[in-house]
Amino acid sequence: MPPPVPTTVVVVTWRGVEHITACLDALAAQERPHRILVVDNASDDGTAALLADHPSAPEVLRLPGNTGYAGGIAAALSVVDTPYMAWLNDDAEPGPRWLAALEDTLAADPEAAAVGSALELADGAPQSFGVRLTADGHGADLAGRAPAFGFCGGAALLRTSALLAAGGVAASFFCYYEDTDTAWRLRLQGRRVAEPPDVAAAAVRHRHGASTRPGSKAFHRWNERNRLLTLLRCAPWPVAFRELVRFAVITLLLPLRRSRPAGANFRVGLRCAVLTSVLARLPATLGQRRRIGERATVSRRDVWRTWAGL
């Protein structure tokens, strides 16, 4: 019987037949043994048959409906029994030393709960060296090497026990901000997000937007909603309240402006839908905020003061 492996690599897919093969091929080429678990969000495009036939023989958790990336990661966490859990987009291709670089980083740093990757776009241009926290609470990609508030959820390694202790993953987010929200909760528990010493070894080529379309209405709806929910769950109350009110005021004033930005996130209908969704979730979100606060060992204010605006 083979020895147990330390890492389960979780790949969440939905209609990934056109790009998931490259991801699985890259995992098959890793230097370190690992378990592959593909969460299939009820794909109907032949993905299931592709997974069954792939030489890497991944385990498959097929869900009855599309729960998004956040829902898929949350579902996987309930069946992961390894010390480490890797998150990997189905349109990402890690280099052969990727998993080894991330495992070695966490093994060398017991206080670190997670370590991110260096994501590159399809043309080799850098996409993300981690996530920074902006002055208005956005989780934004770090364009260069610098201390990171959090990790990009497209390719990262987490300690399973630390993730569970922090409350798991916000499955209801569907997609976007599940990584920033997780980083917030880890930071509130006094845990660190590490950076791999060998960035080249931890590189991942990412076909950004193969699964979701950045700039679309759906992208902005999830992005804006989940930023506000993350702040309401994790940030100091004055910051969360300020950003919620600011979003509402901008929305109310937009019809009065002679000209407005062209982005979909400045469409009044979309912003009203975001506000409606956030307010509908407010009672549950405030309950989650209380439970997150009960687990915290570091104050929300200290986390905000340390990381916001860098």
C-alpha angles and dihedrals in degrees: 000000000000117000116260116269121229098223139055110197108210117203116186115202140179118179089342099151093118097054114013094084091070090051093051092045089054091050091050088056095054117126092223125065114243145157118258117210117181116196107205112202094210095288114193100187103084096279092125092057091046091053092049091053101041114114092229088067096214121198109247129212105191114197123206093235143013107282095169126233094302093049092047093051090047091051091049093050090064091062102033111110101170125101091244131044120196122203115210132172115232089236093055127100115198121201117249094262094047100103093041091053093051095044092049091050093055093042089056095047114049092180093059115094096185143013126203133213135234104253120204128191121240091269092052096256114138115262105174141355091182137302128297126197113236126214090259094048101261119145103228132182116259106235094198140022110292137125106297127217090206146348131266107251092219091081124004144124123229136183104249093215092052092049091051092046090053091054102267122256129329096245093181091065088079092197140350126040094034086113096047091045090050092049090051092054093046090051090049088057091053095254125139134227108223132211119223111246091219103054093175091057091050094051120132125190109221129196090211112211098014091123101029129021114240111221095028123125091253091051093053094043093055093038096051095040095048094047089057093044091050091052092047090050100041117010129085109281095245090055094047093046092046093052094045092051091043091053091049094047093049088050092051093048098046095084089055094056120097090215131017136186114280097230119114089238088069094057109115095219093053093047091049089052089051092051092047091051094047093048092048089054095043099101092050092042092053089051089052089049090056093050092047089051091051090056095045123109094177123056120250088233093056093050091048094047092049099048114017116106097010 
